[in-house]
Amino acid sequence: SRWKMNFGKTKKAMNEINKAGSELLRQKAEELLKKKSSKTASPFSEVESLRLIHELEVHQIELELQNEELLLARVAAEVANDKYIGLYELAPSGYFTLSVKGEIIELNLNGAKMLGKDRQHLKSSLFGFFVSEETKPIFSLFLEKAFKSKAKESCEVIMDSAGSLLFHVLLTGVVSDNEEHCLVTAVDITERKQAEEAVKESEEKFRKVFSCSRDALILIDKETGNILDANDYTFRLYGYSRHEILNLKNTELSFEPEMTALALKEFIERIEVRYHKKKDGTVFPVDISASLFVMNGREVVLASIRDITDRLQAEEEIKLKNDELRHINAEKDKFFSIIAHDLRGPFNGFLGFTNLLAEELPGFTQGEIQKIAVSMRNSATNLFQLLENLLEWARMQQGFTNFEPNALQLLPFVTTTLQPLLDSANKKGIELIIHIPESLQVFADENMLASTIRNLASNAVKFTPAGGKVSISAKATPDGKIEISVKDSGIGMDAEIVHNMFKLDVSISRKGTDGEPSTGLGLLLCKDFIEKHGGKIWAESKEGKGSTFYFTLSGPSGQKQEEALQNTIPDSKITNPVNNLKILIAEDDYASEKLISIMSLQFSSNILKAHTGTEAVEFCRNNPDIDLVLMDINMPVMDGLEATRQIRLFNAEVIIIAQTANDYPEAREKAMQAGCNYYITKPIAKEMLINLLQNKFGK
């Protein structure tokens, strides 16, 4: 039908052309006739002949010209018709001519292919037969509106062709000129619908992820920097409402001050840690990543912000744990190094001397035996000092060392602490000098301060040649600290040793001027103890010029000064002899009992001995005039602590000194709670025992 309409239009156009050119044809015919008239004579009268000839010739020429025009028009019409038929039949869309009832009047090849049947069998069929049940009402309404409105109408339906899957079709229709038919174009939009569904599904997934994400997600317009949307977690994280956030720019939320359109591309390509600010002003660390994509025709930035406070804390904890682990490994290496070398060497010498005495004693003179005994004593002293440092260091690292600072009168405390060192200094002819003001006080833990002074002074004596000097000084500093120094005239140290002396993972062990062993462990103890007090420790030295070690402590103030004056330790220079004491030695170890008995002879010739706790209690019950009990803690039948408790039930005056190899703080506390007056560790130093008894019983 469309072909017929087009052909009719072509014919009408040709008629108009013929009518418009009729006068032109007549003019041409008359001109041709005049040319012929000049050559041919007419047998009729001149007027008649001319009129007749003229009419005949004009008409003939008109016919010839019309015939030429008709031939040209026919050729043009045939070409146009061929083109139209080609376009109509071979078009990629389906073309249908439908009646008011929806009957198929005409259709092209692609339309027939779309419906899955031969074209001849489809004519006169109802188009709605091929429309799915759920979209038939849509098609019916489309056709009705097209005939009523006389305007172009469109709709989307689902088609169901024979032997094919359902597919989506876009129908576009317009009524023909005679208003009898609807010319419909059908386009298969299945792929587009599938793409739309995929986009819709993708958007739904994105929205779910966007809403449920545990990160703050913000959509930002690339050009303006305006926030387009944000998920719920964003509001909780930053403390803003949805309305507040959507009315802010990204810079106002402190996402990135430089996140402008120009800098955005560079920002998207990096992931860095930033610090953001919440509505209440709280600052917190965030990890930001961003990506750029097109949404609804404009470029949008999706910024993902994660609160990494917990992660940074975990990383910091891991770092601390790693540092602790490295420190523990260094401690272990140091410990094994001391066990393998520094502790083993002195033991070899000590055991060698004991074997020599056991096998060759009859052949030695008194002088040779004396020299061997001195060497054995020096080895044993060095071993004991090393073992003390090892145990003290182990307790410190395991957290077993109690920190109980008190106000201390410094001069008598240092004097008492240095008493055990006098013997070593005298044997090397080293002068030990103390320069400490009598009124100077410190606030420190007694055990830690004593260990620090003992280690520094012992090192000074160890590395000072015979005839040298070691001085201990103290002074108050302008910042309220007490600075204590230990200076010697010894061999000194080079810069490398000074730099590494307080490092756990660097060995600085070297022998003293008389071959005394040194591990450097004592200096590590000093560093730990002083830093525990909040002070600092350092050294100054030059090779051959001696060394000076400094450390600082806090001085007491207010009530602590009064307590220090009330609890001042008696001056250790008191030398009044202590005589005629009645002493009970409660000790089950023969060697220890023998050693203590020899030491006690200086104070008394009336010495009682018990080998169990039960015997100690009975001795005290039967001898109420006993002045002093040296009570071993670990004894059979009844230990020393229980024995002390039993004695205190009937004798509160007797002085009981607990003695044990266990120097842990809790052991000291248990002894004091049981009723002991003092607590000393084995092996007992003679100078320490003498000083203690002089302070208690001297006059």
C-alpha positions in Angstrom: 0.0 0.0 0.0 2.9 2.3 0.8 4.3 1.6 -2.6 0.9 2.6 -4.2 0.8 5.8 -2.2 4.3 6.7 -3.3 3.5 5.9 -7.0 0.3 8.1 -6.9 2.3 10.9 -5.5 4.8 10.5 -8.3 2.0 10.6 -11.0 0.5 13.7 -9.5 3.9 15.4 -9.5 4.3 14.5 -13.2 0.9 16.0 -14.1 1.9 19.2 -12.4 5.2 19.2 -14.3 3.3 18.6 -17.6 0.8 21.4 -16.9 3.5 23.8 -16.0 5.4 23.1 -19.1 2.5 23.0 -21.7 2.9 26.6 -22.7 6.7 26.0 -23.0 6.0 23.1 -25.4 3.7 25.1 -27.5 6.1 27.9 -27.9 8.8 25.4 -29.0 6.3 23.9 -31.5 5.5 27.2 -33.0 9.1 28.1 -33.4 9.8 24.8 -35.2 6.7 25.4 -37.5 7.9 28.8 -38.5 11.2 27.4 -39.6 9.4 24.8 -41.8 6.9 27.3 -43.2 9.7 29.3 -44.7 10.7 26.2 -46.8 7.2 24.6 -47.9 4.4 26.2 -50.0 0.7 25.4 -49.0 -1.8 24.3 -51.7 -4.6 25.9 -49.6 -5.3 29.5 -49.3 -2.6 31.2 -47.5 -4.5 31.9 -44.4 -6.1 28.5 -44.1 -3.1 26.6 -45.0 -1.0 28.4 -42.5 -3.5 27.9 -39.7 -4.0 24.2 -40.4 -0.4 23.4 -40.8 0.5 25.4 -37.8 -2.1 23.5 -35.6 -1.0 20.1 -36.9 2.7 20.6 -36.5 2.3 22.2 -33.0 0.2 19.2 -31.9 2.7 16.8 -33.3 5.6 18.4 -31.6 3.7 18.5 -28.3 3.0 14.8 -28.6 6.7 14.1 -29.2 7.8 16.2 -26.3 5.2 14.7 -24.0 6.3 11.2 -25.1 9.9 12.1 -24.2 8.9 13.4 -20.7 6.7 10.3 -20.1 9.6 8.0 -20.9 11.9 9.9 -18.5 9.3 10.0 -15.8 8.7 6.2 -16.2 12.4 5.5 -15.8 12.6 7.8 -12.7 9.5 6.1 -11.2 10.9 2.7 -11.8 14.3 3.6 -10.2 12.5 5.2 -7.2 10.2 2.3 -6.8 13.2 -0.2 -6.9 14.9 1.9 -4.2 11.8 2.0 -2.1 11.1 -1.7 -2.4 14.8 -2.4 -1.5 14.6 -0.2 1.6 11.3 -1.6 2.6 12.2 -5.2 2.2 15.7 -5.2 3.3 15.3 -2.8 6.3 16.8 -4.1 9.6 13.5 -3.3 11.3 10.1 -5.0 10.8 7.5 -2.9 8.9 3.9 -3.8 9.3 0.7 -2.3 7.9 -2.1 -3.0 10.4 -5.9 -2.5 10.2 -7.9 -1.0 13.0 -8.5 -4.5 14.3 -4.8 -5.3 14.3 -4.8 -7.5 11.1 -1.6 -7.6 9.2 -2.2 -6.1 5.8 1.4 -5.9 4.6 4.8 -6.6 6.1 8.4 -6.7 5.0 10.8 -9.6 5.1 12.4 -8.7 8.4 8.9 -8.4 9.9 8.1 -11.9 8.8 11.4 -13.1 10.1 10.7 -11.5 13.5 7.4 -13.4 13.7 9.0 -16.6 12.6 6.6 -17.4 9.7 6.4 -17.1 5.9 5.1 -13.7 4.8 2.2 -15.0 2.8 0.9 -17.0 5.8 1.1 -13.9 8.1 -1.1 -11.6 6.0 -4.6 -11.3 7.4 -3.3 -12.7 10.8 -3.8 -10.7 14.0 -0.6 -9.0 15.1 -1.7 -9.4 18.7 -1.5 -13.2 18.4 2.3 -12.8 18.5 2.3 -10.5 21.6 2.8 -12.1 25.0 -0.3 -12.2 27.3 1.1 -9.8 29.8 1.8 -7.1 27.2 -1.3 -7.6 24.9 -3.2 -4.8 26.8 -0.2 -2.5 26.1 -0.4 -3.3 22.4 -4.2 -2.9 22.2 -3.9 0.5 23.9 -1.1 1.5 21.6 -3.1 0.7 18.4 -6.2 2.4 19.7 -4.3 5.6 20.6 -2.6 5.7 17.2 -5.9 5.7 15.3 -7.5 8.2 17.6 -4.6 10.7 18.0 -3.5 10.5 14.4 0.0 11.2 15.9 3.0 9.0 16.3 2.7 6.5 19.2 5.2 4.1 20.8 5.2 1.2 23.2 7.3 -1.8 24.3 5.9 -5.3 24.2 7.2 -8.8 24.5 6.9 -11.0 21.3 6.5 -14.7 21.2 7.5 -16.1 17.8 7.2 -19.7 16.9 10.1 -21.8 18.1 12.0 -18.8 19.6 12.5 -17.3 23.0 10.6 -14.3 24.1 12.1 -11.0 23.0 11.4 -7.4 23.6 10.2 -5.1 20.7 9.7 -1.4 20.5 6.7 -0.5 18.3 6.3 2.9 16.7 3.1 3.6 14.7 1.4 6.3 12.7 -1.9 6.3 10.8 -1.8 6.3 6.9 -3.1 9.3 4.8 -6.4 7.6 4.1 -6.7 6.8 7.9 -7.5 3.2 7.2 -4.3 1.6 8.2 -1.6 2.0 10.9 2.0 1.9 9.6 4.1 0.3 12.3 7.8 -0.1 12.7 9.1 -2.9 15.0 12.6 -2.8 16.5 14.1 -5.7 18.5 15.4 -4.2 21.7 16.1 -7.4 23.5 19.8 -6.7 23.8 19.2 -3.2 25.0 16.7 -4.5 27.7 19.2 -7.1 28.8 21.8 -4.4 29.1 19.4 -2.2 31.0 18.6 -5.1 33.3 22.3 -5.8 33.8 22.9 -2.1 34.6 19.9 -2.2 37.0 21.1 -5.3 38.7 24.6 -3.9 38.9 23.2 -0.7 40.4 21.2 -2.7 42.9 24.3 -4.6 43.9 26.3 -1.4 44.1 23.5 0.2 46.3 23.6 -2.8 48.6 27.4 -2.7 48.9 27.2 1.1 49.2 24.6 0.9 52.0 26.1 -2.1 53.9 29.8 -1.1 53.6 31.8 -0.8 56.8 33.7 2.0 55.1 32.4 5.5 54.6 31.5 5.9 50.9 31.0 9.3 49.4 30.0 10.2 45.8 31.5 13.5 44.8 30.8 15.5 41.6 34.2 15.8 39.9 33.6 19.3 38.5 32.0 21.1 41.4 33.3 19.1 44.4 29.7 18.8 45.7 28.7 15.6 47.7 26.1 13.8 45.7 25.5 10.9 48.1 26.9 9.0 51.1 26.2 5.8 52.8 24.8 5.4 56.4 28.2 4.6 57.8 29.5 8.0 56.7 26.9 9.7 58.9 27.8 7.6 61.9 31.5 8.0 61.4 31.6 11.8 61.0 28.5 12.6 63.2 26.7 14.5 60.5 23.1 14.0 59.3 22.3 13.1 55.7 20.9 16.6 55.1 24.1 18.2 56.6 26.5 16.1 54.5 24.6 16.6 51.2 24.8 20.3 51.7 28.5 20.4 52.2 31.5 20.2 49.9 34.1 17.5 50.3 36.6 20.0 51.6 34.3 21.0 54.4 34.3 17.4 55.6 38.1 17.5 55.6 38.3 14.7 53.0 41.1 16.4 51.1 41.7 20.2 51.0 43.3 19.8 47.6 40.6 17.6 46.1 39.7 20.1 43.4 38.8 19.2 39.8 42.5 19.7 38.8 44.0 17.7 41.6 41.4 15.0 41.7 43.0 12.8 39.0 46.3 12.6 41.0 44.4 12.0 44.2 42.6 9.0 42.7 45.9 7.4 41.8 47.2 7.2 45.3 46.2 5.7 48.7 47.5 7.5 51.7 46.9 7.9 55.4 45.2 11.1 56.4 43.8 12.6 59.5 40.1 13.7 59.4 37.9 15.7 61.7 34.5 14.7 62.9 31.6 17.2 63.5 32.5 17.4 67.2 36.2 18.2 66.4 37.6 14.7 67.1 40.6 14.0 64.9 41.1 10.4 63.7 43.3 8.6 61.2 41.8 7.4 57.9 42.9 5.4 54.9 41.4 6.9 51.7 41.1 5.4 48.2 39.1 6.9 45.3 38.0 5.9 41.8 36.5 7.9 38.9 33.6 6.8 36.8 30.6 8.2 34.8 27.2 8.1 36.3 24.1 9.7 34.7 26.3 11.4 32.1 28.7 13.1 34.5 32.1 12.2 36.0 31.8 11.1 39.6 34.4 10.3 42.3 33.7 7.5 44.7 35.8 8.1 47.8 36.2 5.2 50.3 37.2 6.4 53.7 38.2 3.8 56.4 38.8 4.7 60.1 42.1 3.0 60.8 42.5 4.0 64.5 42.3 0.3 65.6 44.7 -0.7 62.8 47.3 1.8 63.7 47.0 0.9 67.4 47.4 -2.8 66.4 50.5 -1.9 64.3 51.9 0.1 67.2 51.3 -2.9 69.5 53.0 -5.2 67.0 55.9 -2.8 66.8 56.2 -2.8 70.5 55.9 -6.6 70.7 58.6 -6.9 68.0 60.8 -4.5 70.0 60.2 -6.5 73.1 61.0 -9.7 71.3 64.2 -8.2 69.9 65.0 -7.1 73.4 64.3 -10.5 74.9 66.4 -12.2 72.2 69.2 -9.7 73.0 68.8 -10.6 76.7 68.9 -14.3 76.0 72.1 -13.8 73.8 73.7 -11.8 76.6 72.7 -14.3 79.2 74.1 -17.3 77.3 77.3 -15.3 76.5 77.8 -14.7 80.2 77.1 -18.3 81.1 79.4 -19.6 78.3 82.3 -17.3 78.8 82.3 -15.0 81.8 80.9 -17.4 84.3 82.6 -20.5 83.0 86.1 -19.0 83.0 86.3 -18.1 86.7 84.8 -21.5 87.6 87.6 -23.2 85.7 90.2 -21.3 87.8 88.4 -21.9 91.0 88.0 -25.7 90.3 91.6 -25.9 89.2 92.8 -24.5 92.6 90.5 -26.8 94.6 91.8 -29.8 92.6 95.4 -28.6 93.2 94.8 -28.4 97.0 93.1 -31.7 97.1 95.9 -33.5 95.3 99.0 -31.6 96.1 98.3 -30.0 99.6 101.1 -31.9 101.5 103.8 -30.5 99.1 102.8 -26.9 99.4 104.4 -24.4 101.9 102.3 -22.2 104.1 103.0 -19.2 101.9 101.9 -21.1 98.7 98.7 -22.3 100.4 98.0 -18.7 101.4 98.5 -17.5 97.8 96.2 -20.2 96.5 93.6 -19.4 99.1 93.7 -15.7 98.2 93.3 -16.6 94.5 90.4 -18.8 95.3 88.8 -16.1 97.4 89.2 -13.6 94.5 87.6 -16.1 92.1 84.8 -16.8 94.4 84.2 -13.1 95.0 84.1 -12.4 91.3 81.8 -15.4 90.7 79.5 -14.3 93.5 79.3 -10.7 92.2 78.6 -11.9 88.7 75.9 -14.3 90.0 74.4 -11.5 92.0 74.2 -9.3 88.9 72.7 -12.2 86.8 70.0 -12.8 89.4 69.3 -9.2 89.9 69.1 -8.6 86.2 66.9 -11.6 85.6 64.5 -10.4 88.3 64.5 -6.9 86.8 63.6 -8.2 83.3 60.9 -10.5 84.7 59.3 -7.7 86.7 60.0 -9.3 90.0 62.0 -6.4 91.4 59.9 -4.2 93.6 60.3 -0.5 93.3 59.9 1.2 96.7 61.6 4.6 96.8 62.2 6.2 100.2 63.9 9.3 101.5 67.6 8.3 102.3 70.4 10.2 104.0 73.0 9.8 101.2 76.4 9.9 103.0 75.8 7.1 105.6 74.0 5.0 102.9 77.0 5.2 100.5 79.4 4.5 103.3 77.6 1.4 104.3 77.2 0.2 100.7 80.9 0.6 100.0 82.0 -1.4 103.1 82.3 -4.7 101.3 84.4 -3.1 98.6 87.1 -1.8 101.0 88.9 -5.1 101.1 89.4 -5.2 97.3 90.5 -1.6 97.2 93.0 -2.0 100.1 94.6 -5.1 98.4 95.3 -3.0 95.3 96.4 0.0 97.3 93.5 2.1 95.9 92.3 5.1 98.0 88.5 5.2 98.3 87.3 8.7 98.9 83.8 10.0 99.6 82.8 13.6 99.0 79.1 13.9 100.0 77.5 16.6 102.1 76.2 15.2 105.4 72.7 16.8 104.9 72.2 15.6 101.3 69.2 13.4 100.8 67.8 11.4 97.8 64.5 9.7 97.1 65.4 6.3 95.9 64.8 2.5 96.3 67.5 1.2 98.7 68.3 -2.0 96.9 68.5 -0.4 93.4 70.6 2.5 94.6 72.9 0.2 96.6 73.3 -2.1 93.5 74.1 0.9 91.3 76.7 2.4 93.6 78.3 -1.0 94.3 78.6 -1.8 90.6 80.0 1.6 89.6 82.5 1.6 92.5 83.5 -2.0 91.8 84.2 -1.3 88.2 86.2 1.8 89.2 88.4 -0.3 91.5 88.6 -3.1 88.9 90.0 -0.8 86.1 92.2 1.3 88.3 95.9 0.2 88.7 97.5 -0.2 92.1 98.0 3.1 94.0 95.2 4.9 92.2 92.2 6.7 93.5 88.4 6.2 93.4 86.1 9.0 94.6 82.3 9.1 95.0 80.8 12.6 95.0 77.3 14.0 95.1 75.8 17.5 94.7 72.4 19.1 94.2 71.7 20.6 90.8 69.6 23.8 90.0 66.7 21.7 88.7 66.2 20.0 92.1 68.0 16.8 91.1 70.9 15.0 93.0 73.9 14.3 90.7 76.1 11.4 91.9 79.4 10.7 90.3 82.0 7.9 90.6 85.4 8.9 89.3 88.6 6.8 89.0 92.2 7.4 87.9 92.2 4.1 85.9 92.9 3.0 82.3 89.9 4.9 80.8 87.9 4.0 77.7 87.9 4.9 74.0 85.0 6.6 72.4 83.5 3.4 71.0 83.3 1.7 74.4 81.7 4.8 75.9 79.2 4.8 73.1 78.2 1.1 73.5 78.6 0.5 77.2 74.8 0.8 78.0 73.7 -1.3 74.9 72.4 -4.8 75.5 73.3 -6.1 72.1 76.9 -5.0 72.1 79.6 -6.8 74.2 82.2 -4.5 75.9 83.6 -7.1 78.3 87.3 -6.7 79.1 89.6 -7.6 82.0 90.5 -5.4 84.9 94.1 -4.2 85.7 94.6 -7.4 87.8 92.9 -9.7 85.3 89.5 -9.3 87.0 86.6 -10.5 84.7 84.0 -8.0 83.5 80.8 -8.6 81.5 79.2 -5.2 81.3 76.1 -6.6 82.9 76.5 -4.4 85.9 76.2 -1.3 83.8 73.0 -2.5 82.2 71.6 -3.0 85.7 72.6 0.5 86.6 70.9 1.9 83.5 67.7 0.0 84.2 67.7 1.0 87.9 68.4 4.7 87.3 65.8 5.0 84.5 63.3 3.3 86.8 63.8 6.3 89.1 63.3 8.7 86.2 66.9 9.7 86.2 69.7 9.4 83.6 73.1 7.9 83.5 76.2 8.7 81.4 80.0 8.5 81.3 83.0 10.6 80.4 86.3 9.0 79.7 89.6 9.1 77.8 92.1 6.3 77.4 94.8 6.5 80.0 93.0 9.4 81.8 90.4 7.6 83.9 86.6 7.5 83.8 83.8 9.3 85.5 80.2 7.9 85.7 77.3 10.2 86.5 73.7 9.5 87.4 70.9 11.6 88.7 68.1 11.0 91.2 65.3 13.0 92.7 65.7 14.7 96.0 63.0 14.4 98.7 60.8 17.3 99.7 58.3 18.3 102.4 57.2 15.3 104.5 59.7 13.1 102.8 62.6 15.2 104.2 61.2 14.9 107.7 60.8 11.1 107.3 64.4 11.0 106.0 65.7 12.8 109.1 63.7 10.6 111.4 64.8 7.3 109.7 68.4 8.3 109.1 70.6 5.2 108.8 73.3 5.2 111.6 76.7 6.5 110.5 78.6 3.5 109.2 81.9 5.0 110.6 80.9 3.8 114.1 83.6 1.4 115.1 82.8 0.8 118.8 83.4 -3.0 119.3 80.5 -5.3 120.0 81.4 -7.9 122.6 79.8 -10.5 124.8 76.7 -11.2 122.6 74.9 -14.5 123.1 74.3 -15.7 119.5 72.2 -18.6 118.2 73.2 -19.9 114.7 70.3 -21.8 113.1 71.8 -23.4 110.0 71.6 -26.9 108.5 74.4 -26.4 106.0 77.8 -27.3 107.6 79.9 -25.0 105.5 77.6 -22.0 106.1 77.4 -22.7 109.8 81.2 -22.9 110.0 81.7 -19.6 108.2 79.1 -17.8 110.3 80.6 -19.2 113.5 84.0 -17.9 112.6 82.6 -14.4 111.7 80.6 -14.4 115.0 83.7 -15.0 117.2 84.5 -11.3 116.8 81.3 -10.5 118.8 80.9 -13.4 121.2 82.4 -16.6 122.6 79.0 -17.8 123.6 77.6 -19.3 120.4 74.7 -21.8 120.3 73.9 -23.9 117.2 70.7 -25.4 115.9 70.2 -27.5 112.7 66.4 -27.4 112.4 63.7 -24.9 113.1 62.4 -26.9 115.9 65.7 -26.9 117.7 66.0 -23.1 117.2 62.6 -22.6 118.9 63.6 -24.8 121.9 67.0 -23.0 122.3 65.2 -19.6 122.4 62.6 -21.0 124.9 65.3 -22.4 127.2 67.7 -19.4 126.8 65.7 -16.2 127.0 68.9 -14.2 127.3 69.9 -14.8 123.7 70.8 -11.5 122.0 70.9 -12.5 118.4 69.5 -15.3 116.2 71.0 -15.9 112.7 68.1 -17.8 111.2 68.4 -19.8 108.0 65.1 -19.8 106.1 65.4 -23.2 104.5 65.8 -25.8 107.2 64.3 -29.3 107.6 61.4 -30.3 110.0 60.5 -26.6 110.5 61.7 -23.8 108.2 63.1 -20.6 109.5 59.9 -18.5 108.9 57.7 -20.8 111.0 60.5 -21.0 113.7 60.5 -17.1 113.8 56.7 -17.0 114.3 57.0 -19.5 117.1 59.7 -17.6 118.8 57.8 -14.3 118.6 55.0 -15.9 120.6 57.2 -15.8 123.7 60.1 -13.5 122.9 59.5 -10.2 121.1 62.9 -8.6 122.0 65.5 -11.0 120.5 67.0 -9.7 117.2 66.4 -12.2 114.4 68.3 -11.9 111.1 67.0 -13.9 108.3 69.7 -15.4 106.0 68.9 -17.1 102.6 70.2 -17.4 99.1 66.8 -16.3 97.8 66.9 -12.5 97.3 63.5 -12.1 95.7 61.4 -9.2 97.2 58.6 -11.4 98.1 61.0 -13.6 100.2 62.2 -10.5 102.0 58.6 -9.4 102.7 57.6 -12.9 104.0 60.6 -12.8 106.4 59.6 -9.4 107.8 56.0 -10.5 108.2 57.1 -13.6 110.1 58.9 -11.3 112.6 62.5 -11.1 111.4 64.3 -7.8 112.1 66.7 -7.9 109.1 67.3 -9.9 106.0 70.7 -10.7 104.4 71.6 -12.9 101.5 74.1 -15.7 101.3 77.0 -15.9 101.1 77.2 -13.5 103.9 79.9 -10.8 103.5 81.9 -10.4 106.7 82.0 -6.6 106.4 78.2 -6.4 106.0 77.6 -8.6 109.1 80.1 -6.6 111.2 78.5 -3.3 110.0 75.0 -4.5 110.8 75.9 -5.7 114.3 77.9 -2.5 115.0 74.9 -0.4 114.0 72.5 -2.5 116.2 74.6 -3.3 119.3 77.5 -0.8 119.2 77.8 2.0 121.7 
